[in-house]
Amino acid sequence: MNCVFNQNAVCLRCGQSASAPNIKRNCHPGLGDMVAAGLAAVGITKDRAQAVANAVGVKDCGCAGRQAALNQAGYRLGIGTPPPAESG
């Protein structure tokens, strides 16, 4: 599967950056990314989860935190490619 880049040259699937948005590279999404894509395919999107959270008075649905935690767990199991470490 190839990366799909947004206007900032960041892959929408794996979160890795590219020097040019037209570059073709293999995308290895993490476990959390795969779960999010699977849920979105059956209509359970982050926007809907946030709408439900707002309706019951919760400020944040927690989707991003759970997705990041699943990605980290997946990387330890060898699922997906972790994004490069930020240099700075």
SEVEXFI-501939 format. One record per residue (C-alpha): x, y, z; residue in one letter. Coordinates in steps of 0.1 Angstrom, whole numbers, plus 5000, padded with zeros to 4 digits. Example, Ala and Ser with C-alpha at 12.3 -4.5 7.8 and 13.67 -1.06 7.14 Angstrom:
BEGIN
512349555078A;513749895071S;
# end
This chain:
BEGIN
500050005000M;501450344991N;501350645013C;498750915007V;500051265015F;498151575025N;499251925015Q;501951935042N;503551615027A;502451405058V;501051065051C;497351035061L;497850665069R;501150635087C;501950995097G;505450995081Q;506651295063S;508051305028A;510451565012S;508051584982A;504351504981P;504651324948N;507051064962I;505950704962K;506850494992R;505350205010N;503050285039C;503050075070H;500250195092P;500250105128G;497749885146L;495650185158G;495550325123D;494249995110M;491549975137V;490550335130A;490350265092A;488249945099G;485850125122L;485550415097A;484750165070A;481650045089V;480650405098G;482150455132I;484250765126T;486050995149K;483551275141D;480651055151R;482450945183A;483151305192Q;479451395185A;478351125209V;480851235235A;479651595232N;476051485235A;476651315268V;478751605281G;482251465276V;484751715261K;487051455243D;486051115229C;489550985235G;489950845200C;493350995193A;494850865226G;493550515221R;494750515185Q;498250625196A;498350365224A;497350095199L;500050215175N;502650195202Q;501549845212A;501649745176G;505149875170Y;506349665200R;504749365183L;506249445149G;503049585134I;503549895113G;506450135111T;506850395138P;507350755126P;510850885127P;511951045159A;511651425159E;515051585158S;515451915176G;
# end
